[in-house]
Amino acid sequence: GDHAAVVERASGPLPGGQLVHIGGKKLGTHPGVHHFTVGQRRGAHRFQKGVATPNDGEKLYVVDVDAASATVTLGPAEALAVTTVAAAPLKTAQALSSWPTQITAQVRARHPAQPATWRVDDDGSLVVVFKDAVRGVSLGQALVVYDGDVVLGGGVITGRKAGLVP
C-alpha cells in the first residue's frame, strides 16, 4: 500500500529536498525521497503545483532519485531509456563459462526479462547491454540474468548508461 508511510514508521520523519527538471531547472520541493521511485509518473506532479516546467504541458516521470542530496529529478519518458546496466557484486548461480553470449536480463520485478549480451568488467562488475532500451532502471535494485528459464546470476544495479541520466 503506502510505502512512504511504512518507511516513516520504521525510521521516523525524513528530510525533504529539491525537485528538479532533468534540464536543471528547480521545480519545487518534496517531502522526502522515500515517496519516489524511478519510472514513477503518478503522484510526481503533486509536488510541483504552480510551477511551470521548462516545456509546459510536458508529462514528467521520476528519472533519478539521489538520496544523499535528497534530490528527485523529473524528465520526459525518453529520459528513462537505458541500454547498458552495471551490477555488482556479481553473484553466479551457474559457472560463467557456461553462460551463453545471448541472455535475457530483468531489471524490475514486474517487467519481463529482455534480450541482451553481457560481459564482466575489469572491476568484476557484470555489464549487460540490452538489445532494446529498458525503462525504470533504479540503482540499488536487482539485475537478474537468465538463459531461458535458468537463472545464471546477477547483482545489485550500480550503474546505468545510454539514457539521459548517468
Chimera marker file (.cmm) of the C-alpha trace (Angstrom):
<marker_set name="trace">
<marker id="1" x="0.000" y="0.000" z="0.000" r="1" g="1" b="0" radius="0.5"/>
<marker id="2" x="1.669" y="3.127" z="1.294" r="1" g="1" b="0" radius="0.5"/>
<marker id="3" x="5.413" y="2.510" z="1.042" r="1" g="1" b="0" radius="0.5"/>
<marker id="4" x="6.303" y="6.004" z="2.326" r="1" g="1" b="0" radius="0.5"/>
<marker id="5" x="4.238" y="5.502" z="5.490" r="1" g="1" b="0" radius="0.5"/>
<marker id="6" x="5.994" y="2.189" z="6.204" r="1" g="1" b="0" radius="0.5"/>
<marker id="7" x="9.401" y="3.852" z="5.794" r="1" g="1" b="0" radius="0.5"/>
<marker id="8" x="8.392" y="6.728" z="8.094" r="1" g="1" b="0" radius="0.5"/>
<marker id="9" x="7.104" y="4.344" z="10.777" r="1" g="1" b="0" radius="0.5"/>
<marker id="10" x="10.411" y="2.475" z="10.713" r="1" g="1" b="0" radius="0.5"/>
<marker id="11" x="12.744" y="5.478" z="10.526" r="1" g="1" b="0" radius="0.5"/>
<marker id="12" x="10.802" y="8.452" z="11.830" r="1" g="1" b="0" radius="0.5"/>
<marker id="13" x="10.404" y="11.677" z="9.880" r="1" g="1" b="0" radius="0.5"/>
<marker id="14" x="12.740" y="12.070" z="6.908" r="1" g="1" b="0" radius="0.5"/>
<marker id="15" x="14.004" y="15.322" z="5.395" r="1" g="1" b="0" radius="0.5"/>
<marker id="16" x="12.530" y="16.759" z="2.228" r="1" g="1" b="0" radius="0.5"/>
<marker id="17" x="14.549" y="18.013" z="-0.685" r="1" g="1" b="0" radius="0.5"/>
<marker id="18" x="14.638" y="19.571" z="-4.126" r="1" g="1" b="0" radius="0.5"/>
<marker id="19" x="12.521" y="18.544" z="-7.082" r="1" g="1" b="0" radius="0.5"/>
<marker id="20" x="14.377" y="19.420" z="-10.300" r="1" g="1" b="0" radius="0.5"/>
<marker id="21" x="13.869" y="19.027" z="-14.043" r="1" g="1" b="0" radius="0.5"/>
<marker id="22" x="16.451" y="16.960" z="-15.922" r="1" g="1" b="0" radius="0.5"/>
<marker id="23" x="17.498" y="20.201" z="-17.630" r="1" g="1" b="0" radius="0.5"/>
<marker id="24" x="18.465" y="21.658" z="-14.242" r="1" g="1" b="0" radius="0.5"/>
<marker id="25" x="15.503" y="23.949" z="-13.503" r="1" g="1" b="0" radius="0.5"/>
<marker id="26" x="14.284" y="23.782" z="-9.898" r="1" g="1" b="0" radius="0.5"/>
<marker id="27" x="10.624" y="22.833" z="-9.860" r="1" g="1" b="0" radius="0.5"/>
<marker id="28" x="9.950" y="22.931" z="-6.139" r="1" g="1" b="0" radius="0.5"/>
<marker id="29" x="10.410" y="20.818" z="-3.055" r="1" g="1" b="0" radius="0.5"/>
<marker id="30" x="9.261" y="17.386" z="-1.951" r="1" g="1" b="0" radius="0.5"/>
<marker id="31" x="8.644" y="15.765" z="1.450" r="1" g="1" b="0" radius="0.5"/>
<marker id="32" x="11.309" y="13.035" z="1.075" r="1" g="1" b="0" radius="0.5"/>
<marker id="33" x="12.920" y="10.711" z="-1.467" r="1" g="1" b="0" radius="0.5"/>
<marker id="34" x="11.062" y="7.746" z="0.025" r="1" g="1" b="0" radius="0.5"/>
<marker id="35" x="7.955" y="8.989" z="-1.792" r="1" g="1" b="0" radius="0.5"/>
<marker id="36" x="9.532" y="8.343" z="-5.224" r="1" g="1" b="0" radius="0.5"/>
<marker id="37" x="10.830" y="5.569" z="-7.448" r="1" g="1" b="0" radius="0.5"/>
<marker id="38" x="12.459" y="5.738" z="-10.870" r="1" g="1" b="0" radius="0.5"/>
<marker id="39" x="9.839" y="5.463" z="-13.608" r="1" g="1" b="0" radius="0.5"/>
<marker id="40" x="7.030" y="6.788" z="-11.441" r="1" g="1" b="0" radius="0.5"/>
<marker id="41" x="4.620" y="9.246" z="-13.025" r="1" g="1" b="0" radius="0.5"/>
<marker id="42" x="1.574" y="9.026" z="-10.826" r="1" g="1" b="0" radius="0.5"/>
<marker id="43" x="1.942" y="11.374" z="-7.886" r="1" g="1" b="0" radius="0.5"/>
<marker id="44" x="5.169" y="13.010" z="-9.050" r="1" g="1" b="0" radius="0.5"/>
<marker id="45" x="3.250" y="16.035" z="-10.310" r="1" g="1" b="0" radius="0.5"/>
<marker id="46" x="1.568" y="16.795" z="-6.987" r="1" g="1" b="0" radius="0.5"/>
<marker id="47" x="4.790" y="18.254" z="-5.583" r="1" g="1" b="0" radius="0.5"/>
<marker id="48" x="5.229" y="20.763" z="-8.400" r="1" g="1" b="0" radius="0.5"/>
<marker id="49" x="1.838" y="22.502" z="-8.333" r="1" g="1" b="0" radius="0.5"/>
<marker id="50" x="2.009" y="26.046" z="-9.618" r="1" g="1" b="0" radius="0.5"/>
<marker id="51" x="5.487" y="25.578" z="-11.038" r="1" g="1" b="0" radius="0.5"/>
<marker id="52" x="5.891" y="25.729" z="-14.806" r="1" g="1" b="0" radius="0.5"/>
<marker id="53" x="8.014" y="23.007" z="-16.356" r="1" g="1" b="0" radius="0.5"/>
<marker id="54" x="10.607" y="24.005" z="-18.950" r="1" g="1" b="0" radius="0.5"/>
<marker id="55" x="8.227" y="22.625" z="-21.590" r="1" g="1" b="0" radius="0.5"/>
<marker id="56" x="4.680" y="23.497" z="-20.495" r="1" g="1" b="0" radius="0.5"/>
<marker id="57" x="2.353" y="20.516" z="-20.529" r="1" g="1" b="0" radius="0.5"/>
<marker id="58" x="5.256" y="18.051" z="-20.536" r="1" g="1" b="0" radius="0.5"/>
<marker id="59" x="4.420" y="14.729" z="-18.888" r="1" g="1" b="0" radius="0.5"/>
<marker id="60" x="7.077" y="14.183" z="-16.251" r="1" g="1" b="0" radius="0.5"/>
<marker id="61" x="8.452" y="10.974" z="-14.802" r="1" g="1" b="0" radius="0.5"/>
<marker id="62" x="10.902" y="10.351" z="-11.986" r="1" g="1" b="0" radius="0.5"/>
<marker id="63" x="14.187" y="9.757" z="-13.820" r="1" g="1" b="0" radius="0.5"/>
<marker id="64" x="16.549" y="9.800" z="-10.816" r="1" g="1" b="0" radius="0.5"/>
<marker id="65" x="16.414" y="9.722" z="-7.032" r="1" g="1" b="0" radius="0.5"/>
<marker id="66" x="19.557" y="10.831" z="-5.197" r="1" g="1" b="0" radius="0.5"/>
<marker id="67" x="19.050" y="10.011" z="-1.529" r="1" g="1" b="0" radius="0.5"/>
<marker id="68" x="22.388" y="11.542" z="-0.477" r="1" g="1" b="0" radius="0.5"/>
<marker id="69" x="21.409" y="15.002" z="-1.727" r="1" g="1" b="0" radius="0.5"/>
<marker id="70" x="17.636" y="14.444" z="-1.304" r="1" g="1" b="0" radius="0.5"/>
<marker id="71" x="17.172" y="15.430" z="-4.964" r="1" g="1" b="0" radius="0.5"/>
<marker id="72" x="14.448" y="13.955" z="-7.150" r="1" g="1" b="0" radius="0.5"/>
<marker id="73" x="14.898" y="14.569" z="-10.869" r="1" g="1" b="0" radius="0.5"/>
<marker id="74" x="11.927" y="14.621" z="-13.246" r="1" g="1" b="0" radius="0.5"/>
<marker id="75" x="12.004" y="14.403" z="-17.022" r="1" g="1" b="0" radius="0.5"/>
<marker id="76" x="10.235" y="13.109" z="-20.123" r="1" g="1" b="0" radius="0.5"/>
<marker id="77" x="9.591" y="9.407" z="-20.706" r="1" g="1" b="0" radius="0.5"/>
<marker id="78" x="12.523" y="9.257" z="-23.139" r="1" g="1" b="0" radius="0.5"/>
<marker id="79" x="14.881" y="10.044" z="-20.256" r="1" g="1" b="0" radius="0.5"/>
<marker id="80" x="14.080" y="6.657" z="-18.717" r="1" g="1" b="0" radius="0.5"/>
<marker id="81" x="15.560" y="4.718" z="-21.645" r="1" g="1" b="0" radius="0.5"/>
<marker id="82" x="18.691" y="2.776" z="-20.682" r="1" g="1" b="0" radius="0.5"/>
<marker id="83" x="20.599" y="0.268" z="-22.815" r="1" g="1" b="0" radius="0.5"/>
<marker id="84" x="23.521" y="-0.643" z="-20.552" r="1" g="1" b="0" radius="0.5"/>
<marker id="85" x="23.367" y="-1.644" z="-16.894" r="1" g="1" b="0" radius="0.5"/>
<marker id="86" x="26.215" y="-2.482" z="-14.492" r="1" g="1" b="0" radius="0.5"/>
<marker id="87" x="25.725" y="-4.634" z="-11.399" r="1" g="1" b="0" radius="0.5"/>
<marker id="88" x="27.978" y="-5.638" z="-8.506" r="1" g="1" b="0" radius="0.5"/>
<marker id="89" x="28.919" y="-7.704" z="-6.754" r="1" g="1" b="0" radius="0.5"/>
<marker id="90" x="28.445" y="-10.363" z="-9.404" r="1" g="1" b="0" radius="0.5"/>
<marker id="91" x="26.723" y="-13.418" z="-7.950" r="1" g="1" b="0" radius="0.5"/>
<marker id="92" x="26.641" y="-16.538" z="-10.103" r="1" g="1" b="0" radius="0.5"/>
<marker id="93" x="24.161" y="-19.388" z="-9.921" r="1" g="1" b="0" radius="0.5"/>
<marker id="94" x="25.887" y="-21.085" z="-12.891" r="1" g="1" b="0" radius="0.5"/>
<marker id="95" x="29.580" y="-21.025" z="-13.787" r="1" g="1" b="0" radius="0.5"/>
<marker id="96" x="30.422" y="-18.011" z="-16.003" r="1" g="1" b="0" radius="0.5"/>
<marker id="97" x="31.989" y="-20.412" z="-18.508" r="1" g="1" b="0" radius="0.5"/>
<marker id="98" x="28.514" y="-21.892" z="-19.109" r="1" g="1" b="0" radius="0.5"/>
<marker id="99" x="26.789" y="-18.540" z="-19.770" r="1" g="1" b="0" radius="0.5"/>
<marker id="100" x="25.756" y="-18.078" z="-23.412" r="1" g="1" b="0" radius="0.5"/>
<marker id="101" x="26.615" y="-14.791" z="-25.131" r="1" g="1" b="0" radius="0.5"/>
<marker id="102" x="22.920" y="-14.037" z="-25.716" r="1" g="1" b="0" radius="0.5"/>
<marker id="103" x="20.938" y="-13.933" z="-22.478" r="1" g="1" b="0" radius="0.5"/>
<marker id="104" x="17.845" y="-12.260" z="-21.107" r="1" g="1" b="0" radius="0.5"/>
<marker id="105" x="18.035" y="-9.891" z="-18.152" r="1" g="1" b="0" radius="0.5"/>
<marker id="106" x="15.432" y="-8.439" z="-15.817" r="1" g="1" b="0" radius="0.5"/>
<marker id="107" x="15.748" y="-5.035" z="-14.099" r="1" g="1" b="0" radius="0.5"/>
<marker id="108" x="12.369" y="-4.815" z="-12.334" r="1" g="1" b="0" radius="0.5"/>
<marker id="109" x="10.287" y="-7.496" z="-10.664" r="1" g="1" b="0" radius="0.5"/>
<marker id="110" x="7.179" y="-6.721" z="-12.700" r="1" g="1" b="0" radius="0.5"/>
<marker id="111" x="8.958" y="-6.303" z="-16.044" r="1" g="1" b="0" radius="0.5"/>
<marker id="112" x="9.741" y="-9.288" z="-18.279" r="1" g="1" b="0" radius="0.5"/>
<marker id="113" x="13.358" y="-10.232" z="-18.930" r="1" g="1" b="0" radius="0.5"/>
<marker id="114" x="14.721" y="-8.647" z="-22.110" r="1" g="1" b="0" radius="0.5"/>
<marker id="115" x="17.254" y="-9.920" z="-24.700" r="1" g="1" b="0" radius="0.5"/>
<marker id="116" x="20.807" y="-8.769" z="-24.029" r="1" g="1" b="0" radius="0.5"/>
<marker id="117" x="24.512" y="-9.585" z="-24.113" r="1" g="1" b="0" radius="0.5"/>
<marker id="118" x="26.882" y="-9.491" z="-21.174" r="1" g="1" b="0" radius="0.5"/>
<marker id="119" x="30.490" y="-9.087" z="-20.086" r="1" g="1" b="0" radius="0.5"/>
<marker id="120" x="32.443" y="-8.779" z="-16.864" r="1" g="1" b="0" radius="0.5"/>
<marker id="121" x="34.423" y="-5.534" z="-16.483" r="1" g="1" b="0" radius="0.5"/>
<marker id="122" x="37.951" y="-5.324" z="-15.057" r="1" g="1" b="0" radius="0.5"/>
<marker id="123" x="36.493" y="-4.339" z="-11.676" r="1" g="1" b="0" radius="0.5"/>
<marker id="124" x="34.382" y="-7.527" z="-11.588" r="1" g="1" b="0" radius="0.5"/>
<marker id="125" x="31.077" y="-5.795" z="-12.355" r="1" g="1" b="0" radius="0.5"/>
<marker id="126" x="28.555" y="-7.529" z="-14.551" r="1" g="1" b="0" radius="0.5"/>
<marker id="127" x="27.686" y="-5.330" z="-17.544" r="1" g="1" b="0" radius="0.5"/>
<marker id="128" x="24.531" y="-6.101" z="-19.513" r="1" g="1" b="0" radius="0.5"/>
<marker id="129" x="23.808" y="-4.452" z="-22.870" r="1" g="1" b="0" radius="0.5"/>
<marker id="130" x="20.156" y="-4.704" z="-23.870" r="1" g="1" b="0" radius="0.5"/>
<marker id="131" x="19.056" y="-5.235" z="-27.472" r="1" g="1" b="0" radius="0.5"/>
<marker id="132" x="16.369" y="-2.549" z="-26.959" r="1" g="1" b="0" radius="0.5"/>
<marker id="133" x="16.285" y="0.130" z="-24.277" r="1" g="1" b="0" radius="0.5"/>
<marker id="134" x="14.660" y="-0.747" z="-20.960" r="1" g="1" b="0" radius="0.5"/>
<marker id="135" x="12.922" y="1.754" z="-18.684" r="1" g="1" b="0" radius="0.5"/>
<marker id="136" x="12.727" y="2.340" z="-14.962" r="1" g="1" b="0" radius="0.5"/>
<marker id="137" x="16.227" y="1.132" z="-14.087" r="1" g="1" b="0" radius="0.5"/>
<marker id="138" x="16.891" y="2.001" z="-10.442" r="1" g="1" b="0" radius="0.5"/>
<marker id="139" x="20.257" y="1.909" z="-8.735" r="1" g="1" b="0" radius="0.5"/>
<marker id="140" x="20.192" y="-0.497" z="-5.816" r="1" g="1" b="0" radius="0.5"/>
<marker id="141" x="17.677" y="-2.895" z="-7.330" r="1" g="1" b="0" radius="0.5"/>
<marker id="142" x="18.446" y="-6.399" z="-8.541" r="1" g="1" b="0" radius="0.5"/>
<marker id="143" x="19.586" y="-7.327" z="-12.044" r="1" g="1" b="0" radius="0.5"/>
<marker id="144" x="18.873" y="-10.996" z="-12.787" r="1" g="1" b="0" radius="0.5"/>
<marker id="145" x="20.313" y="-12.797" z="-15.810" r="1" g="1" b="0" radius="0.5"/>
<marker id="146" x="18.664" y="-15.836" z="-17.426" r="1" g="1" b="0" radius="0.5"/>
<marker id="147" x="19.260" y="-18.457" z="-20.088" r="1" g="1" b="0" radius="0.5"/>
<marker id="148" x="15.657" y="-19.346" z="-20.891" r="1" g="1" b="0" radius="0.5"/>
<marker id="149" x="14.145" y="-20.358" z="-17.539" r="1" g="1" b="0" radius="0.5"/>
<marker id="150" x="17.523" y="-20.930" z="-15.878" r="1" g="1" b="0" radius="0.5"/>
<marker id="151" x="18.880" y="-18.246" z="-13.553" r="1" g="1" b="0" radius="0.5"/>
<marker id="152" x="22.531" y="-17.622" z="-14.390" r="1" g="1" b="0" radius="0.5"/>
<marker id="153" x="23.249" y="-14.940" z="-11.800" r="1" g="1" b="0" radius="0.5"/>
<marker id="154" x="23.090" y="-11.215" z="-11.284" r="1" g="1" b="0" radius="0.5"/>
<marker id="155" x="23.900" y="-8.429" z="-8.885" r="1" g="1" b="0" radius="0.5"/>
<marker id="156" x="22.792" y="-5.112" z="-7.469" r="1" g="1" b="0" radius="0.5"/>
<marker id="157" x="22.429" y="-2.377" z="-10.097" r="1" g="1" b="0" radius="0.5"/>
<marker id="158" x="25.271" y="0.115" z="-9.631" r="1" g="1" b="0" radius="0.5"/>
<marker id="159" x="25.152" y="1.981" z="-12.935" r="1" g="1" b="0" radius="0.5"/>
<marker id="160" x="23.068" y="2.726" z="-15.995" r="1" g="1" b="0" radius="0.5"/>
<marker id="161" x="24.154" y="4.190" z="-19.301" r="1" g="1" b="0" radius="0.5"/>
<marker id="162" x="22.903" y="5.320" z="-22.707" r="1" g="1" b="0" radius="0.5"/>
<marker id="163" x="19.935" y="7.211" z="-21.323" r="1" g="1" b="0" radius="0.5"/>
<marker id="164" x="19.713" y="10.843" z="-20.321" r="1" g="1" b="0" radius="0.5"/>
<marker id="165" x="20.616" y="10.025" z="-16.709" r="1" g="1" b="0" radius="0.5"/>
<marker id="166" x="24.044" y="8.768" z="-15.540" r="1" g="1" b="0" radius="0.5"/>
<link id1="1" id2="2" r="1" g="1" b="0" radius="0.2"/>
<link id1="2" id2="3" r="1" g="1" b="0" radius="0.2"/>
<link id1="3" id2="4" r="1" g="1" b="0" radius="0.2"/>
<link id1="4" id2="5" r="1" g="1" b="0" radius="0.2"/>
<link id1="5" id2="6" r="1" g="1" b="0" radius="0.2"/>
<link id1="6" id2="7" r="1" g="1" b="0" radius="0.2"/>
<link id1="7" id2="8" r="1" g="1" b="0" radius="0.2"/>
<link id1="8" id2="9" r="1" g="1" b="0" radius="0.2"/>
<link id1="9" id2="10" r="1" g="1" b="0" radius="0.2"/>
<link id1="10" id2="11" r="1" g="1" b="0" radius="0.2"/>
<link id1="11" id2="12" r="1" g="1" b="0" radius="0.2"/>
<link id1="12" id2="13" r="1" g="1" b="0" radius="0.2"/>
<link id1="13" id2="14" r="1" g="1" b="0" radius="0.2"/>
<link id1="14" id2="15" r="1" g="1" b="0" radius="0.2"/>
<link id1="15" id2="16" r="1" g="1" b="0" radius="0.2"/>
<link id1="16" id2="17" r="1" g="1" b="0" radius="0.2"/>
<link id1="17" id2="18" r="1" g="1" b="0" radius="0.2"/>
<link id1="18" id2="19" r="1" g="1" b="0" radius="0.2"/>
<link id1="19" id2="20" r="1" g="1" b="0" radius="0.2"/>
<link id1="20" id2="21" r="1" g="1" b="0" radius="0.2"/>
<link id1="21" id2="22" r="1" g="1" b="0" radius="0.2"/>
<link id1="22" id2="23" r="1" g="1" b="0" radius="0.2"/>
<link id1="23" id2="24" r="1" g="1" b="0" radius="0.2"/>
<link id1="24" id2="25" r="1" g="1" b="0" radius="0.2"/>
<link id1="25" id2="26" r="1" g="1" b="0" radius="0.2"/>
<link id1="26" id2="27" r="1" g="1" b="0" radius="0.2"/>
<link id1="27" id2="28" r="1" g="1" b="0" radius="0.2"/>
<link id1="28" id2="29" r="1" g="1" b="0" radius="0.2"/>
<link id1="29" id2="30" r="1" g="1" b="0" radius="0.2"/>
<link id1="30" id2="31" r="1" g="1" b="0" radius="0.2"/>
<link id1="31" id2="32" r="1" g="1" b="0" radius="0.2"/>
<link id1="32" id2="33" r="1" g="1" b="0" radius="0.2"/>
<link id1="33" id2="34" r="1" g="1" b="0" radius="0.2"/>
<link id1="34" id2="35" r="1" g="1" b="0" radius="0.2"/>
<link id1="35" id2="36" r="1" g="1" b="0" radius="0.2"/>
<link id1="36" id2="37" r="1" g="1" b="0" radius="0.2"/>
<link id1="37" id2="38" r="1" g="1" b="0" radius="0.2"/>
<link id1="38" id2="39" r="1" g="1" b="0" radius="0.2"/>
<link id1="39" id2="40" r="1" g="1" b="0" radius="0.2"/>
<link id1="40" id2="41" r="1" g="1" b="0" radius="0.2"/>
<link id1="41" id2="42" r="1" g="1" b="0" radius="0.2"/>
<link id1="42" id2="43" r="1" g="1" b="0" radius="0.2"/>
<link id1="43" id2="44" r="1" g="1" b="0" radius="0.2"/>
<link id1="44" id2="45" r="1" g="1" b="0" radius="0.2"/>
<link id1="45" id2="46" r="1" g="1" b="0" radius="0.2"/>
<link id1="46" id2="47" r="1" g="1" b="0" radius="0.2"/>
<link id1="47" id2="48" r="1" g="1" b="0" radius="0.2"/>
<link id1="48" id2="49" r="1" g="1" b="0" radius="0.2"/>
<link id1="49" id2="50" r="1" g="1" b="0" radius="0.2"/>
<link id1="50" id2="51" r="1" g="1" b="0" radius="0.2"/>
<link id1="51" id2="52" r="1" g="1" b="0" radius="0.2"/>
<link id1="52" id2="53" r="1" g="1" b="0" radius="0.2"/>
<link id1="53" id2="54" r="1" g="1" b="0" radius="0.2"/>
<link id1="54" id2="55" r="1" g="1" b="0" radius="0.2"/>
<link id1="55" id2="56" r="1" g="1" b="0" radius="0.2"/>
<link id1="56" id2="57" r="1" g="1" b="0" radius="0.2"/>
<link id1="57" id2="58" r="1" g="1" b="0" radius="0.2"/>
<link id1="58" id2="59" r="1" g="1" b="0" radius="0.2"/>
<link id1="59" id2="60" r="1" g="1" b="0" radius="0.2"/>
<link id1="60" id2="61" r="1" g="1" b="0" radius="0.2"/>
<link id1="61" id2="62" r="1" g="1" b="0" radius="0.2"/>
<link id1="62" id2="63" r="1" g="1" b="0" radius="0.2"/>
<link id1="63" id2="64" r="1" g="1" b="0" radius="0.2"/>
<link id1="64" id2="65" r="1" g="1" b="0" radius="0.2"/>
<link id1="65" id2="66" r="1" g="1" b="0" radius="0.2"/>
<link id1="66" id2="67" r="1" g="1" b="0" radius="0.2"/>
<link id1="67" id2="68" r="1" g="1" b="0" radius="0.2"/>
<link id1="68" id2="69" r="1" g="1" b="0" radius="0.2"/>
<link id1="69" id2="70" r="1" g="1" b="0" radius="0.2"/>
<link id1="70" id2="71" r="1" g="1" b="0" radius="0.2"/>
<link id1="71" id2="72" r="1" g="1" b="0" radius="0.2"/>
<link id1="72" id2="73" r="1" g="1" b="0" radius="0.2"/>
<link id1="73" id2="74" r="1" g="1" b="0" radius="0.2"/>
<link id1="74" id2="75" r="1" g="1" b="0" radius="0.2"/>
<link id1="75" id2="76" r="1" g="1" b="0" radius="0.2"/>
<link id1="76" id2="77" r="1" g="1" b="0" radius="0.2"/>
<link id1="77" id2="78" r="1" g="1" b="0" radius="0.2"/>
<link id1="78" id2="79" r="1" g="1" b="0" radius="0.2"/>
<link id1="79" id2="80" r="1" g="1" b="0" radius="0.2"/>
<link id1="80" id2="81" r="1" g="1" b="0" radius="0.2"/>
<link id1="81" id2="82" r="1" g="1" b="0" radius="0.2"/>
<link id1="82" id2="83" r="1" g="1" b="0" radius="0.2"/>
<link id1="83" id2="84" r="1" g="1" b="0" radius="0.2"/>
<link id1="84" id2="85" r="1" g="1" b="0" radius="0.2"/>
<link id1="85" id2="86" r="1" g="1" b="0" radius="0.2"/>
<link id1="86" id2="87" r="1" g="1" b="0" radius="0.2"/>
<link id1="87" id2="88" r="1" g="1" b="0" radius="0.2"/>
<link id1="88" id2="89" r="1" g="1" b="0" radius="0.2"/>
<link id1="89" id2="90" r="1" g="1" b="0" radius="0.2"/>
<link id1="90" id2="91" r="1" g="1" b="0" radius="0.2"/>
<link id1="91" id2="92" r="1" g="1" b="0" radius="0.2"/>
<link id1="92" id2="93" r="1" g="1" b="0" radius="0.2"/>
<link id1="93" id2="94" r="1" g="1" b="0" radius="0.2"/>
<link id1="94" id2="95" r="1" g="1" b="0" radius="0.2"/>
<link id1="95" id2="96" r="1" g="1" b="0" radius="0.2"/>
<link id1="96" id2="97" r="1" g="1" b="0" radius="0.2"/>
<link id1="97" id2="98" r="1" g="1" b="0" radius="0.2"/>
<link id1="98" id2="99" r="1" g="1" b="0" radius="0.2"/>
<link id1="99" id2="100" r="1" g="1" b="0" radius="0.2"/>
<link id1="100" id2="101" r="1" g="1" b="0" radius="0.2"/>
<link id1="101" id2="102" r="1" g="1" b="0" radius="0.2"/>
<link id1="102" id2="103" r="1" g="1" b="0" radius="0.2"/>
<link id1="103" id2="104" r="1" g="1" b="0" radius="0.2"/>
<link id1="104" id2="105" r="1" g="1" b="0" radius="0.2"/>
<link id1="105" id2="106" r="1" g="1" b="0" radius="0.2"/>
<link id1="106" id2="107" r="1" g="1" b="0" radius="0.2"/>
<link id1="107" id2="108" r="1" g="1" b="0" radius="0.2"/>
<link id1="108" id2="109" r="1" g="1" b="0" radius="0.2"/>
<link id1="109" id2="110" r="1" g="1" b="0" radius="0.2"/>
<link id1="110" id2="111" r="1" g="1" b="0" radius="0.2"/>
<link id1="111" id2="112" r="1" g="1" b="0" radius="0.2"/>
<link id1="112" id2="113" r="1" g="1" b="0" radius="0.2"/>
<link id1="113" id2="114" r="1" g="1" b="0" radius="0.2"/>
<link id1="114" id2="115" r="1" g="1" b="0" radius="0.2"/>
<link id1="115" id2="116" r="1" g="1" b="0" radius="0.2"/>
<link id1="116" id2="117" r="1" g="1" b="0" radius="0.2"/>
<link id1="117" id2="118" r="1" g="1" b="0" radius="0.2"/>
<link id1="118" id2="119" r="1" g="1" b="0" radius="0.2"/>
<link id1="119" id2="120" r="1" g="1" b="0" radius="0.2"/>
<link id1="120" id2="121" r="1" g="1" b="0" radius="0.2"/>
<link id1="121" id2="122" r="1" g="1" b="0" radius="0.2"/>
<link id1="122" id2="123" r="1" g="1" b="0" radius="0.2"/>
<link id1="123" id2="124" r="1" g="1" b="0" radius="0.2"/>
<link id1="124" id2="125" r="1" g="1" b="0" radius="0.2"/>
<link id1="125" id2="126" r="1" g="1" b="0" radius="0.2"/>
<link id1="126" id2="127" r="1" g="1" b="0" radius="0.2"/>
<link id1="127" id2="128" r="1" g="1" b="0" radius="0.2"/>
<link id1="128" id2="129" r="1" g="1" b="0" radius="0.2"/>
<link id1="129" id2="130" r="1" g="1" b="0" radius="0.2"/>
<link id1="130" id2="131" r="1" g="1" b="0" radius="0.2"/>
<link id1="131" id2="132" r="1" g="1" b="0" radius="0.2"/>
<link id1="132" id2="133" r="1" g="1" b="0" radius="0.2"/>
<link id1="133" id2="134" r="1" g="1" b="0" radius="0.2"/>
<link id1="134" id2="135" r="1" g="1" b="0" radius="0.2"/>
<link id1="135" id2="136" r="1" g="1" b="0" radius="0.2"/>
<link id1="136" id2="137" r="1" g="1" b="0" radius="0.2"/>
<link id1="137" id2="138" r="1" g="1" b="0" radius="0.2"/>
<link id1="138" id2="139" r="1" g="1" b="0" radius="0.2"/>
<link id1="139" id2="140" r="1" g="1" b="0" radius="0.2"/>
<link id1="140" id2="141" r="1" g="1" b="0" radius="0.2"/>
<link id1="141" id2="142" r="1" g="1" b="0" radius="0.2"/>
<link id1="142" id2="143" r="1" g="1" b="0" radius="0.2"/>
<link id1="143" id2="144" r="1" g="1" b="0" radius="0.2"/>
<link id1="144" id2="145" r="1" g="1" b="0" radius="0.2"/>
<link id1="145" id2="146" r="1" g="1" b="0" radius="0.2"/>
<link id1="146" id2="147" r="1" g="1" b="0" radius="0.2"/>
<link id1="147" id2="148" r="1" g="1" b="0" radius="0.2"/>
<link id1="148" id2="149" r="1" g="1" b="0" radius="0.2"/>
<link id1="149" id2="150" r="1" g="1" b="0" radius="0.2"/>
<link id1="150" id2="151" r="1" g="1" b="0" radius="0.2"/>
<link id1="151" id2="152" r="1" g="1" b="0" radius="0.2"/>
<link id1="152" id2="153" r="1" g="1" b="0" radius="0.2"/>
<link id1="153" id2="154" r="1" g="1" b="0" radius="0.2"/>
<link id1="154" id2="155" r="1" g="1" b="0" radius="0.2"/>
<link id1="155" id2="156" r="1" g="1" b="0" radius="0.2"/>
<link id1="156" id2="157" r="1" g="1" b="0" radius="0.2"/>
<link id1="157" id2="158" r="1" g="1" b="0" radius="0.2"/>
<link id1="158" id2="159" r="1" g="1" b="0" radius="0.2"/>
<link id1="159" id2="160" r="1" g="1" b="0" radius="0.2"/>
<link id1="160" id2="161" r="1" g="1" b="0" radius="0.2"/>
<link id1="161" id2="162" r="1" g="1" b="0" radius="0.2"/>
<link id1="162" id2="163" r="1" g="1" b="0" radius="0.2"/>
<link id1="163" id2="164" r="1" g="1" b="0" radius="0.2"/>
<link id1="164" id2="165" r="1" g="1" b="0" radius="0.2"/>
<link id1="165" id2="166" r="1" g="1" b="0" radius="0.2"/>
</marker_set>
